[in-house]
Amino acid sequence: MPTLVLLRHGQSQWNLENRFTGWWDVDLSEQGIGEARAAGNLMRDKGLDFDCCFTSVLTRAIRTLHLALHTMDRLWLPVTKDWRLNERHYGGLTGLNKKETAAKHGDDQVKIWRRSFDIPPPDLAAGSEFDLASDPRYRGIDIPKTESLKTTLARVLPYWESEIAPKLKAGENIVIAAHGNSLRAIVKHLFQVPDSEITEVEIPTGNPLLIDLDSTLHVRSARYLDPARAKPLPKT
């Protein structure tokens, strides 16, 4: 039966600074580097091995995967990078300090932007310093101006169905190193979490979520490898 590991990237520099990040490319903090290596140790000590790996096109996720694989002596594994595994685009909130944004707009409004299923933040303004239109990794892509969790789900799930699920159904073991919201989309799908409940699902940084699947990709069991840093999982 296939094994899937979901790994949220380690703490980024903007996580540390409490800023909205989204599609902006921010590197890992020193703590994040340590979390990525610790994730590799946890997977190695568990005796996990993989046939292939997936990640986004953002540095914090790519480096997390590479640091973990290096710790496992598995840097040679094939890795596929795709923008559809990127974090949710935070639109006009990108780069803003979360505490200062709450002070300006109110806690309730910021909670709606962050936690509602289908209400996105304001659009990223044209000409913003965080405009990615000239970034070569998105050449030919209709870059969103903002995203809700619902629209993030709408790009992640087709990629899951076309590229990842077939490999799992063929019996391959896979690790996906990505982001809080892109991984939340996969968790929503696998655990059949209702729209009204998925925003409460938290995925901790750098703590591998080990999911055992049956041949039809139904969840047989799931657990975080570091129980001390685990978050509650949806019921299967």
Secondary structure, 3 states (H helix, E strand, C coil): CCEEEEEECCCEHHHHCCECCCCCCCCECHHHHHHHHHHHHHHHHCCCCCCEEEECCCHHHHHHHHHHHHHCCCCCCCEEECHHHCCCCCHHHCCCEHHHHHHHHCHHHHHHHHHCCCCCCCCCCCCCCCCCCCCHHHCCCCCCCCCCHHHHHHHHHHHHHHHHHHHHHCCCCEEEEECHHHHHHHHHHHHCCCHHHHCCCCCCCCCCEEEEECCCCCEEEEEECCHHHCCCCCCC
